[in-house]
Amino acid sequence: MLDRAHPPTGTPSDDPERTAPGPAAAGAATEAGATRRTLTIGPHTVDTPVVLAPMAGITNMAFRLLCREFGALHSQDDGGLYVSEMVTTRALVEDHRESWRLVTMGEREEPRSVQLYGVDPTTVRRSVEMLLERDKADHIDLNFGCPVPKVTRRGGGGVLPWKSELFTRIVRGAVEAAGDVPVTVKTRIGIDDDHVTYRDAGLIAQEVGAAAIALHGRTVVQHYSGTARWEAITDLKELVTDIPVLGNGDIWSAEDAVEMMEQTGCDGVVVGRGCQGRPWLFADLAAAFAGRPDRIRPTLGDVASTLRRHAELLVEFYGDEGRGIRDLRKHVAWYFKGYPVGGEMRHRLATMESLADLDMKLAELDWSSPYPGEAVEGPRGRAGSPKRAVVPEGWMDSRDLTDEHAARLHEAELDTSGG
């Protein structure tokens, strides 16, 4: 088994197609004799069995487009499904302009995948109807994986599947409202090891007509700490046989993705934190699932160029240079992880004010500095430590929803991501 904390990095190549990131037209196919792995969700088949996980403040249109450009390097399409940031169903039903902007896709974005979070079956159903009435989605994903206390303390997110009847009504309502548009579900192992929900969730999703289910191999208590338990994904795949099962957790490299599918038998992988500051991971994934050895090992100049491209896309997305540049600041540490960029320069880049300011600072870097190897690989993004599950008083006493808990559920519908 690969060391999942330190996956192999390979060696730099003199072939620019293998070392330098950058957008390219789709068209690279499988090596001779290799079998490409694809993923089918309802009527949609994508050339690479990979899904970009929604991450709040990260996976907006700009980042999705950047990831698509890399995914197209070794794919006949854009190399997977790229899901919107999570939006709450209540915000859509109440016609919040910012939420509708978040589910608006670029011309290149096909299929258009939107993730919804909701706790009320009627509201979820209506939000799905509105998405289709306004022609905003080709695929809808329902989030039941958020571990954030301000959501779970009211019964939402990753603790909601414990109330199995409520979970059933939400998923069934979304599926019925969606019609021919596929609805998928994302969940976690459970609240903790004594309150496991993924098996029931998988069987319910399959029974009511969901097109797939994705499992993050951690409990709510684990948050993002420790190691994802891929054995739960194996178990779910053996249990749920009529719809695709996707695995999520600790995909830091293309090799990890291939290993997860081989080890668990899952039908595809969901990639979240592993692509933060590394959108070229989708080129590696597309190559790996096409049976190609190509891997991007960027120089510091390549990273700088990609960061600049990300900046352009953010400015275009927001229609405001200042806002786009401010949004980019949080990505700086991820992009330059492991590269010889000192603390002072990292601080200066994290306080950039404009595209011209960014260009001036990037010009000071040594663009010829090579790929550092292991220093840039492995885990990134938030991890933390296990935390007590914050749930409403008496929530775990029964799988049934009480009137008191039902009355508080609407408070759980906040603009918070996770999974």
Secondary structure, DSSP 8 states (H G I E B T S, - for coil): ---TTS-------S-HHHH------S-----TT-----EEETTEEESS-EEE---TTTSSHHHHHHHHHHHGGGSSSSSSEEB---EEHHHHHTT-HHHHHHT---TT--S-EEEEE-S-HHHHHHHHHHHHHTT--SEEEEEE----HHHHTTT-GGGGGGSHHHHHHHHHHHHHHHTTS-EEEEEESEEETTEE-HHHHHHHHHHHT-SEEEEESS-TTTTT-S---HHHHHHHHHH--SS-EEEES---SHHHHHHHHHHH--SEEEE-GGGTT-TTHHHHHHHHHTT--------HHHHHHHHHHHHHHHHHHHT-HHHHHHHHGGGHHHHTTTSS--HHHHHHHTT--SHHHHHHHHTTS-TT----GGGG-S--S-----------TTGGG-SS--HHHHHHHGGG--S----
